[in-house]
Amino acid sequence: MPDHITYRGTNSQGNSYDNRVSDSGGRGYHYSNTNGSYYYQNTNGSQYYNSGRWAFWPC
């Protein structure tokens, strides 16, 4: 099942973010910057970062 977004907003710099929860209770968030970079902390515990030039999956 897809994640459920519990909150979505934009900060004073224009960057957007949302909080998420999965059906199994996992929590996470997505943060997207105006420069094209973004960071995902997913509800399954995985992380994903994209600088706009390269992507990184932490081990």
mmCIF file as gemmi writes it, N, C-alpha and C atoms, coordinates in Angstrom:
data_model
loop_
_atom_site.group_PDB
_atom_site.id
_atom_site.type_symbol
_atom_site.label_atom_id
_atom_site.label_alt_id
_atom_site.label_comp_id
_atom_site.label_asym_id
_atom_site.label_entity_id
_atom_site.label_seq_id
_atom_site.pdbx_PDB_ins_code
_atom_site.Cartn_x
_atom_site.Cartn_y
_atom_site.Cartn_z
_atom_site.occupancy
_atom_site.B_iso_or_equiv
_atom_site.pdbx_formal_charge
_atom_site.auth_seq_id
_atom_site.auth_asym_id
_atom_site.pdbx_PDB_model_num
ATOM 1 N N . MET Axp A 1 ? 0.844 -1.191 0 1 0 ? 1 A 1
ATOM 2 C CA . MET Axp A 1 ? 0 0 0 1 0 ? 1 A 1
ATOM 3 C C . MET Axp A 1 ? 0.886 1.25 0 1 0 ? 1 A 1
ATOM 4 N N . PRO Axp A 2 ? 0.405 2.313 -0.611 1 0 ? 2 A 1
ATOM 5 C CA . PRO Axp A 2 ? 1.197 3.551 -0.632 1 0 ? 2 A 1
ATOM 6 C C . PRO Axp A 2 ? 1.229 4.222 0.733 1 0 ? 2 A 1
ATOM 7 N N . ASP Axp A 3 ? 2.205 5.085 0.895 1 0 ? 3 A 1
ATOM 8 C CA . ASP Axp A 3 ? 2.279 5.889 2.119 1 0 ? 3 A 1
ATOM 9 C C . ASP Axp A 3 ? 1.123 6.886 2.164 1 0 ? 3 A 1
ATOM 10 N N . HIS Axp A 4 ? 0.787 7.292 3.369 1 0 ? 4 A 1
ATOM 11 C CA . HIS Axp A 4 ? -0.218 8.326 3.573 1 0 ? 4 A 1
ATOM 12 C C . HIS Axp A 4 ? 0.501 9.598 4.011 1 0 ? 4 A 1
ATOM 13 N N . ILE Axp A 5 ? 0.227 10.697 3.353 1 0 ? 5 A 1
ATOM 14 C CA . ILE Axp A 5 ? 0.828 11.979 3.709 1 0 ? 5 A 1
ATOM 15 C C . ILE Axp A 5 ? 0.002 12.602 4.827 1 0 ? 5 A 1
ATOM 16 N N . THR Axp A 6 ? 0.654 12.842 5.954 1 0 ? 6 A 1
ATOM 17 C CA . THR Axp A 6 ? -0.048 13.39 7.116 1 0 ? 6 A 1
ATOM 18 C C . THR Axp A 6 ? 0.12 14.9 7.24 1 0 ? 6 A 1
ATOM 19 N N . TYR Axp A 7 ? 1.13 15.435 6.571 1 0 ? 7 A 1
ATOM 20 C CA . TYR Axp A 7 ? 1.348 16.884 6.605 1 0 ? 7 A 1
ATOM 21 C C . TYR Axp A 7 ? 2.142 17.278 5.373 1 0 ? 7 A 1
ATOM 22 N N . ARG Axp A 8 ? 1.805 18.407 4.797 1 0 ? 8 A 1
ATOM 23 C CA . ARG Axp A 8 ? 2.555 18.927 3.652 1 0 ? 8 A 1
ATOM 24 C C . ARG Axp A 8 ? 2.683 20.431 3.817 1 0 ? 8 A 1
ATOM 25 N N . GLY Axp A 9 ? 3.878 20.962 3.535 1 0 ? 9 A 1
ATOM 26 C CA . GLY Axp A 9 ? 4.061 22.394 3.692 1 0 ? 9 A 1
ATOM 27 C C . GLY Axp A 9 ? 5.22 22.917 2.867 1 0 ? 9 A 1
ATOM 28 N N . THR Axp A 10 ? 5.39 24.215 2.905 1 0 ? 10 A 1
ATOM 29 C CA . THR Axp A 10 ? 6.483 24.908 2.231 1 0 ? 10 A 1
ATOM 30 C C . THR Axp A 10 ? 7.086 25.894 3.218 1 0 ? 10 A 1
ATOM 31 N N . ASN Axp A 11 ? 8.426 25.893 3.317 1 0 ? 11 A 1
ATOM 32 C CA . ASN Axp A 11 ? 9.055 26.803 4.274 1 0 ? 11 A 1
ATOM 33 C C . ASN Axp A 11 ? 9.308 28.17 3.643 1 0 ? 11 A 1
ATOM 34 N N . SER Axp A 12 ? 9.915 29.063 4.395 1 0 ? 12 A 1
ATOM 35 C CA . SER Axp A 12 ? 10.093 30.446 3.943 1 0 ? 12 A 1
ATOM 36 C C . SER Axp A 12 ? 11.053 30.568 2.763 1 0 ? 12 A 1
ATOM 37 N N . GLN Axp A 13 ? 11.882 29.547 2.536 1 0 ? 13 A 1
ATOM 38 C CA . GLN Axp A 13 ? 12.794 29.554 1.385 1 0 ? 13 A 1
ATOM 39 C C . GLN Axp A 13 ? 12.14 28.967 0.133 1 0 ? 13 A 1
ATOM 40 N N . GLY Axp A 14 ? 10.91 28.496 0.265 1 0 ? 14 A 1
ATOM 41 C CA . GLY Axp A 14 ? 10.208 27.914 -0.877 1 0 ? 14 A 1
ATOM 42 C C . GLY Axp A 14 ? 10.436 26.43 -1.045 1 0 ? 14 A 1
ATOM 43 N N . ASN Axp A 15 ? 11.137 25.799 -0.098 1 0 ? 15 A 1
ATOM 44 C CA . ASN Axp A 15 ? 11.363 24.359 -0.153 1 0 ? 15 A 1
ATOM 45 C C . ASN Axp A 15 ? 10.142 23.631 0.403 1 0 ? 15 A 1
ATOM 46 N N . SER Axp A 16 ? 9.798 22.502 -0.191 1 0 ? 16 A 1
ATOM 47 C CA . SER Axp A 16 ? 8.595 21.785 0.225 1 0 ? 16 A 1
ATOM 48 C C . SER Axp A 16 ? 8.962 20.511 0.97 1 0 ? 16 A 1
ATOM 49 N N . TYR Axp A 17 ? 8.062 20.092 1.833 1 0 ? 17 A 1
ATOM 50 C CA . TYR Axp A 17 ? 8.3 18.894 2.62 1 0 ? 17 A 1
ATOM 51 C C . TYR Axp A 17 ? 6.968 18.266 2.986 1 0 ? 17 A 1
ATOM 52 N N . ASP Axp A 18 ? 7.006 16.981 3.265 1 0 ? 18 A 1
ATOM 53 C CA . ASP Axp A 18 ? 5.813 16.315 3.774 1 0 ? 18 A 1
ATOM 54 C C . ASP Axp A 18 ? 6.208 15.196 4.725 1 0 ? 18 A 1
ATOM 55 N N . ASN Axp A 19 ? 5.344 14.94 5.665 1 0 ? 19 A 1
ATOM 56 C CA . ASN Axp A 19 ? 5.493 13.821 6.592 1 0 ? 19 A 1
ATOM 57 C C . ASN Axp A 19 ? 4.616 12.684 6.103 1 0 ? 19 A 1
ATOM 58 N N . ARG Axp A 20 ? 5.108 11.442 6.256 1 0 ? 20 A 1
ATOM 59 C CA . ARG Axp A 20 ? 4.405 10.279 5.738 1 0 ? 20 A 1
ATOM 60 C C . ARG Axp A 20 ? 4.343 9.182 6.786 1 0 ? 20 A 1
ATOM 61 N N . VAL Axp A 21 ? 3.326 8.349 6.666 1 0 ? 21 A 1
ATOM 62 C CA . VAL Axp A 21 ? 3.205 7.169 7.512 1 0 ? 21 A 1
ATOM 63 C C . VAL Axp A 21 ? 2.687 6.026 6.642 1 0 ? 21 A 1
ATOM 64 N N . SER Axp A 22 ? 3.198 4.824 6.896 1 0 ? 22 A 1
ATOM 65 C CA . SER Axp A 22 ? 2.747 3.652 6.154 1 0 ? 22 A 1
ATOM 66 C C . SER Axp A 22 ? 1.673 2.922 6.943 1 0 ? 22 A 1
ATOM 67 N N . ASP Axp A 23 ? 0.991 1.999 6.287 1 0 ? 23 A 1
ATOM 68 C CA . ASP Axp A 23 ? -0.031 1.206 6.965 1 0 ? 23 A 1
ATOM 69 C C . ASP Axp A 23 ? 0.559 0.385 8.107 1 0 ? 23 A 1
ATOM 70 N N . SER Axp A 24 ? 1.833 0.029 7.993 1 0 ? 24 A 1
ATOM 71 C CA . SER Axp A 24 ? 2.479 -0.769 9.041 1 0 ? 24 A 1
ATOM 72 C C . SER Axp A 24 ? 3.026 0.093 10.179 1 0 ? 24 A 1
ATOM 73 N N . GLY Axp A 25 ? 2.883 1.422 10.085 1 0 ? 25 A 1
ATOM 74 C CA . GLY Axp A 25 ? 3.304 2.313 11.165 1 0 ? 25 A 1
ATOM 75 C C . GLY Axp A 25 ? 4.641 2.981 10.954 1 0 ? 25 A 1
ATOM 76 N N . GLY Axp A 26 ? 5.332 2.671 9.855 1 0 ? 26 A 1
ATOM 77 C CA . GLY Axp A 26 ? 6.604 3.329 9.57 1 0 ? 26 A 1
ATOM 78 C C . GLY Axp A 26 ? 6.398 4.8 9.262 1 0 ? 26 A 1
ATOM 79 N N . ARG Axp A 27 ? 7.349 5.607 9.694 1 0 ? 27 A 1
ATOM 80 C CA . ARG Axp A 27 ? 7.241 7.051 9.48 1 0 ? 27 A 1
ATOM 81 C C . ARG Axp A 27 ? 8.419 7.554 8.651 1 0 ? 27 A 1
ATOM 82 N N . GLY Axp A 28 ? 8.18 8.595 7.9 1 0 ? 28 A 1
ATOM 83 C CA . GLY Axp A 28 ? 9.231 9.17 7.082 1 0 ? 28 A 1
ATOM 84 C C . GLY Axp A 28 ? 8.846 10.554 6.616 1 0 ? 28 A 1
ATOM 85 N N . TYR Axp A 29 ? 9.705 11.131 5.768 1 0 ? 29 A 1
ATOM 86 C CA . TYR Axp A 29 ? 9.413 12.44 5.203 1 0 ? 29 A 1
ATOM 87 C C . TYR Axp A 29 ? 10.148 12.608 3.886 1 0 ? 29 A 1
ATOM 88 N N . HIS Axp A 30 ? 9.65 13.497 3.07 1 0 ? 30 A 1
ATOM 89 C CA . HIS Axp A 30 ? 10.287 13.889 1.825 1 0 ? 30 A 1
ATOM 90 C C . HIS Axp A 30 ? 10.528 15.389 1.889 1 0 ? 30 A 1
ATOM 91 N N . TYR Axp A 31 ? 11.72 15.811 1.489 1 0 ? 31 A 1
ATOM 92 C CA . TYR Axp A 31 ? 12.096 17.225 1.518 1 0 ? 31 A 1
ATOM 93 C C . TYR Axp A 31 ? 12.655 17.579 0.147 1 0 ? 31 A 1
ATOM 94 N N . SER Axp A 32 ? 12.059 18.542 -0.52 1 0 ? 32 A 1
ATOM 95 C CA . SER Axp A 32 ? 12.478 18.937 -1.863 1 0 ? 32 A 1
ATOM 96 C C . SER Axp A 32 ? 12.87 20.41 -1.865 1 0 ? 32 A 1
ATOM 97 N N . ASN Axp A 33 ? 14.035 20.708 -2.418 1 0 ? 33 A 1
ATOM 98 C CA . ASN Axp A 33 ? 14.557 22.069 -2.451 1 0 ? 33 A 1
ATOM 99 C C . ASN Axp A 33 ? 14.283 22.739 -3.792 1 0 ? 33 A 1
ATOM 100 N N . THR Axp A 34 ? 14.274 24.052 -3.789 1 0 ? 34 A 1
ATOM 101 C CA . THR Axp A 34 ? 14.019 24.802 -5.015 1 0 ? 34 A 1
ATOM 102 C C . THR Axp A 34 ? 15.15 24.659 -6.032 1 0 ? 34 A 1
ATOM 103 N N . ASN Axp A 35 ? 16.337 24.21 -5.598 1 0 ? 35 A 1
ATOM 104 C CA . ASN Axp A 35 ? 17.462 24.036 -6.524 1 0 ? 35 A 1
ATOM 105 C C . ASN Axp A 35 ? 17.442 22.678 -7.221 1 0 ? 35 A 1
ATOM 106 N N . GLY Axp A 36 ? 16.397 21.889 -6.986 1 0 ? 36 A 1
ATOM 107 C CA . GLY Axp A 36 ? 16.266 20.596 -7.649 1 0 ? 36 A 1
ATOM 108 C C . GLY Axp A 36 ? 16.751 19.424 -6.828 1 0 ? 36 A 1
ATOM 109 N N . SER Axp A 37 ? 17.397 19.679 -5.7 1 0 ? 37 A 1
ATOM 110 C CA . SER Axp A 37 ? 17.85 18.58 -4.852 1 0 ? 37 A 1
ATOM 111 C C . SER Axp A 37 ? 16.708 18.126 -3.95 1 0 ? 37 A 1
ATOM 112 N N . TYR Axp A 38 ? 16.809 16.896 -3.492 1 0 ? 38 A 1
ATOM 113 C CA . TYR Axp A 38 ? 15.795 16.401 -2.571 1 0 ? 38 A 1
ATOM 114 C C . TYR Axp A 38 ? 16.351 15.289 -1.703 1 0 ? 38 A 1
ATOM 115 N N . TYR Axp A 39 ? 15.701 15.085 -0.565 1 0 ? 39 A 1
ATOM 116 C CA . TYR Axp A 39 ? 16.086 14.061 0.398 1 0 ? 39 A 1
ATOM 117 C C . TYR Axp A 39 ? 14.836 13.317 0.831 1 0 ? 39 A 1
ATOM 118 N N . TYR Axp A 40 ? 14.9 12 0.743 1 0 ? 40 A 1
ATOM 119 C CA . TYR Axp A 40 ? 13.782 11.164 1.174 1 0 ? 40 A 1
ATOM 120 C C . TYR Axp A 40 ? 14.23 10.283 2.327 1 0 ? 40 A 1
ATOM 121 N N . GLN Axp A 41 ? 13.521 10.331 3.413 1 0 ? 41 A 1
ATOM 122 C CA . GLN Axp A 41 ? 13.635 9.347 4.491 1 0 ? 41 A 1
ATOM 123 C C . GLN Axp A 41 ? 12.341 8.554 4.395 1 0 ? 41 A 1
ATOM 124 N N . ASN Axp A 42 ? 12.429 7.352 3.85 1 0 ? 42 A 1
ATOM 125 C CA . ASN Axp A 42 ? 11.235 6.585 3.535 1 0 ? 42 A 1
ATOM 126 C C . ASN Axp A 42 ? 10.699 5.834 4.741 1 0 ? 42 A 1
ATOM 127 N N . THR Axp A 43 ? 9.436 5.464 4.677 1 0 ? 43 A 1
ATOM 128 C CA . THR Axp A 43 ? 8.779 4.799 5.803 1 0 ? 43 A 1
ATOM 129 C C . THR Axp A 43 ? 9.327 3.398 6.052 1 0 ? 43 A 1
ATOM 130 N N . ASN Axp A 44 ? 10.028 2.819 5.075 1 0 ? 44 A 1
ATOM 131 C CA . ASN Axp A 44 ? 10.629 1.494 5.272 1 0 ? 44 A 1
ATOM 132 C C . ASN Axp A 44 ? 12.05 1.579 5.829 1 0 ? 44 A 1
ATOM 133 N N . GLY Axp A 45 ? 12.509 2.795 6.156 1 0 ? 45 A 1
ATOM 134 C CA . GLY Axp A 45 ? 13.833 2.986 6.734 1 0 ? 45 A 1
ATOM 135 C C . GLY Axp A 45 ? 14.91 3.348 5.736 1 0 ? 45 A 1
ATOM 136 N N . SER Axp A 46 ? 14.633 3.239 4.446 1 0 ? 46 A 1
ATOM 137 C CA . SER Axp A 46 ? 15.631 3.581 3.44 1 0 ? 46 A 1
ATOM 138 C C . SER Axp A 46 ? 15.727 5.096 3.283 1 0 ? 46 A 1
ATOM 139 N N . GLN Axp A 47 ? 16.865 5.538 2.776 1 0 ? 47 A 1
ATOM 140 C CA . GLN Axp A 47 ? 17.115 6.957 2.551 1 0 ? 47 A 1
ATOM 141 C C . GLN Axp A 47 ? 17.527 7.159 1.104 1 0 ? 47 A 1
ATOM 142 N N . TYR Axp A 48 ? 17.189 8.302 0.559 1 0 ? 48 A 1
ATOM 143 C CA . TYR Axp A 48 ? 17.579 8.626 -0.806 1 0 ? 48 A 1
ATOM 144 C C . TYR Axp A 48 ? 17.87 10.116 -0.886 1 0 ? 48 A 1
ATOM 145 N N . TYR Axp A 49 ? 19.014 10.456 -1.452 1 0 ? 49 A 1
ATOM 146 C CA . TYR Axp A 49 ? 19.387 11.858 -1.615 1 0 ? 49 A 1
ATOM 147 C C . TYR Axp A 49 ? 19.785 12.099 -3.057 1 0 ? 49 A 1
ATOM 148 N N . ASN Axp A 50 ? 19.296 13.169 -3.628 1 0 ? 50 A 1
ATOM 149 C CA . ASN Axp A 50 ? 19.686 13.565 -4.97 1 0 ? 50 A 1
ATOM 150 C C . ASN Axp A 50 ? 20.054 15.041 -4.922 1 0 ? 50 A 1
ATOM 151 N N . SER Axp A 51 ? 21.278 15.343 -5.304 1 0 ? 51 A 1
ATOM 152 C CA . SER Axp A 51 ? 21.773 16.722 -5.225 1 0 ? 51 A 1
ATOM 153 C C . SER Axp A 51 ? 21.355 17.556 -6.424 1 0 ? 51 A 1
ATOM 154 N N . GLY Axp A 52 ? 20.693 16.933 -7.393 1 0 ? 52 A 1
ATOM 155 C CA . GLY Axp A 52 ? 20.414 17.602 -8.652 1 0 ? 52 A 1
ATOM 156 C C . GLY Axp A 52 ? 21.452 17.239 -9.697 1 0 ? 52 A 1
ATOM 157 N N . ARG Axp A 53 ? 22.587 16.708 -9.244 1 0 ? 53 A 1
ATOM 158 C CA . ARG Axp A 53 ? 23.656 16.248 -10.136 1 0 ? 53 A 1
ATOM 159 C C . ARG Axp A 53 ? 23.929 14.757 -9.979 1 0 ? 53 A 1
ATOM 160 N N . TRP Axp A 54 ? 23.8 14.256 -8.756 1 0 ? 54 A 1
ATOM 161 C CA . TRP Axp A 54 ? 24.08 12.849 -8.496 1 0 ? 54 A 1
ATOM 162 C C . TRP Axp A 54 ? 23.167 12.356 -7.387 1 0 ? 54 A 1
ATOM 163 N N . ALA Axp A 55 ? 23.022 11.056 -7.324 1 0 ? 55 A 1
ATOM 164 C CA . ALA Axp A 55 ? 22.148 10.442 -6.32 1 0 ? 55 A 1
ATOM 165 C C . ALA Axp A 55 ? 22.984 9.624 -5.355 1 0 ? 55 A 1
ATOM 166 N N . PHE Axp A 56 ? 22.477 9.447 -4.154 1 0 ? 56 A 1
ATOM 167 C CA . PHE Axp A 56 ? 23.204 8.734 -3.104 1 0 ? 56 A 1
ATOM 168 C C . PHE Axp A 56 ? 22.225 7.911 -2.291 1 0 ? 56 A 1
ATOM 169 N N . TRP Axp A 57 ? 22.525 6.636 -2.148 1 0 ? 57 A 1
ATOM 170 C CA . TRP Axp A 57 ? 21.767 5.742 -1.285 1 0 ? 57 A 1
ATOM 171 C C . TRP Axp A 57 ? 22.672 5.332 -0.133 1 0 ? 57 A 1
ATOM 172 N N . PRO Axp A 58 ? 22.488 5.874 1.06 1 0 ? 58 A 1
ATOM 173 C CA . PRO Axp A 58 ? 23.347 5.478 2.191 1 0 ? 58 A 1
ATOM 174 C C . PRO Axp A 58 ? 23.201 3.999 2.509 1 0 ? 58 A 1
ATOM 175 N N . CYS Axp A 59 ? 24.286 3.391 2.946 1 0 ? 59 A 1
ATOM 176 C CA . CYS Axp A 59 ? 24.249 1.973 3.32 1 0 ? 59 A 1
ATOM 177 C C . CYS Axp A 59 ? 23.738 1.823 4.74 1 0 ? 59 A 1
